[in-house]
Amino acid sequence: MFVIVSAWNNLSDTERVLPLDRKMALTLKHAGVSITVTSITDIVAFGIGGSTVSSQMKCEINSGPLIFGEVMGLGLNTITVFWRCCRQRLQILS
């Protein structure tokens, strides 16, 4: 969420005047790299943990919810930012 909001706040002045769908696309384009790197490192960490005998069961149990959480988090955070922008636009028009 923080990465997406930060990318939204760091849009240039020329990007800020674009339509909302283009601004969201640019925001996700900028934030996507950070989210992807975080997801890959989480998966690698759980993969390494899953290959050791002592914590194998814990990593196997937690890897599914971890991947589900990453996917759902990206989707829900994007929807939240979009909803917030729509509300700000409505307040400006009122």
C-alpha positions as CSV (number, residue, x, y, z in Angstrom):
1,M,0.0,0.0,0.0
2,F,2.8,2.4,1.0
3,V,4.6,1.8,-2.3
4,I,1.6,2.4,-4.4
5,V,0.7,5.6,-2.5
6,S,4.3,6.8,-2.8
7,A,4.3,6.2,-6.5
8,W,1.0,8.1,-6.8
9,N,2.5,11.1,-4.9
10,N,5.6,11.0,-7.0
11,L,3.9,11.5,-10.3
12,S,5.2,14.5,-12.3
13,D,3.2,17.6,-13.0
14,T,2.5,16.5,-16.5
15,E,1.4,13.1,-15.3
16,R,-1.0,14.5,-12.7
17,V,-3.2,16.1,-15.3
18,L,-3.8,12.8,-17.2
19,P,-7.1,10.9,-16.8
20,L,-7.5,8.8,-13.7
21,D,-7.0,5.5,-15.5
22,R,-3.7,6.6,-17.0
23,K,-2.5,7.9,-13.6
24,M,-3.3,4.5,-12.1
25,A,-1.5,2.7,-14.9
26,L,1.6,4.9,-14.4
27,T,1.4,4.4,-10.6
28,L,1.3,0.6,-10.9
29,K,4.0,0.7,-13.5
30,H,6.3,2.5,-11.1
31,A,5.3,0.5,-8.0
32,G,5.2,-2.8,-9.8
33,V,9.0,-3.3,-9.7
34,S,9.1,-2.9,-5.9
35,I,6.2,-5.2,-5.3
36,T,7.6,-7.9,-7.6
37,V,11.0,-7.8,-6.0
38,T,9.4,-8.1,-2.5
39,S,7.3,-11.0,-3.7
40,I,10.2,-12.8,-5.2
41,T,12.4,-12.4,-2.1
42,D,9.5,-13.7,0.1
43,I,9.1,-16.8,-2.2
44,V,12.8,-17.4,-2.2
45,A,13.1,-17.1,1.6
46,F,10.2,-19.5,2.1
47,G,11.7,-21.9,-0.5
48,I,15.0,-21.9,1.3
49,G,13.2,-22.4,4.6
50,G,11.2,-25.2,3.2
51,S,14.3,-27.1,2.1
52,T,15.6,-27.2,5.6
53,V,14.5,-30.1,7.9
54,S,13.8,-28.0,11.0
55,S,11.4,-25.5,9.5
56,Q,10.1,-27.3,6.5
57,M,6.5,-27.8,7.7
58,K,6.2,-24.2,8.8
59,C,7.3,-22.9,5.5
60,E,5.2,-25.2,3.5
61,I,2.1,-24.3,5.5
62,N,2.8,-20.5,5.3
63,S,3.8,-20.3,1.6
64,G,0.3,-20.6,0.2
65,P,-1.2,-17.8,2.3
66,L,1.9,-15.7,1.6
67,I,1.4,-15.9,-2.1
68,F,-2.4,-15.4,-1.7
69,G,-1.7,-12.4,0.5
70,E,0.7,-10.8,-2.1
71,V,-1.8,-11.2,-4.9
72,M,-4.8,-10.0,-2.9
73,G,-2.8,-7.2,-1.3
74,L,-1.9,-5.8,-4.7
75,G,-5.5,-6.0,-5.9
76,L,-7.0,-4.5,-2.8
77,N,-4.5,-1.8,-2.4
78,T,-5.0,-0.7,-6.0
79,I,-8.7,-0.6,-5.5
80,T,-8.3,1.4,-2.3
81,V,-6.1,4.0,-4.0
82,F,-8.5,4.2,-7.0
83,W,-11.5,4.7,-4.6
84,R,-9.6,7.4,-2.7
85,C,-8.8,9.2,-5.9
86,C,-12.4,9.0,-7.0
87,R,-13.6,10.4,-3.7
88,Q,-11.1,13.3,-3.9
89,R,-12.3,14.1,-7.4
90,L,-15.9,14.1,-6.2
91,Q,-15.0,16.5,-3.4
92,I,-13.3,18.8,-5.8
93,L,-16.3,18.9,-8.1
94,S,-18.7,19.5,-5.3
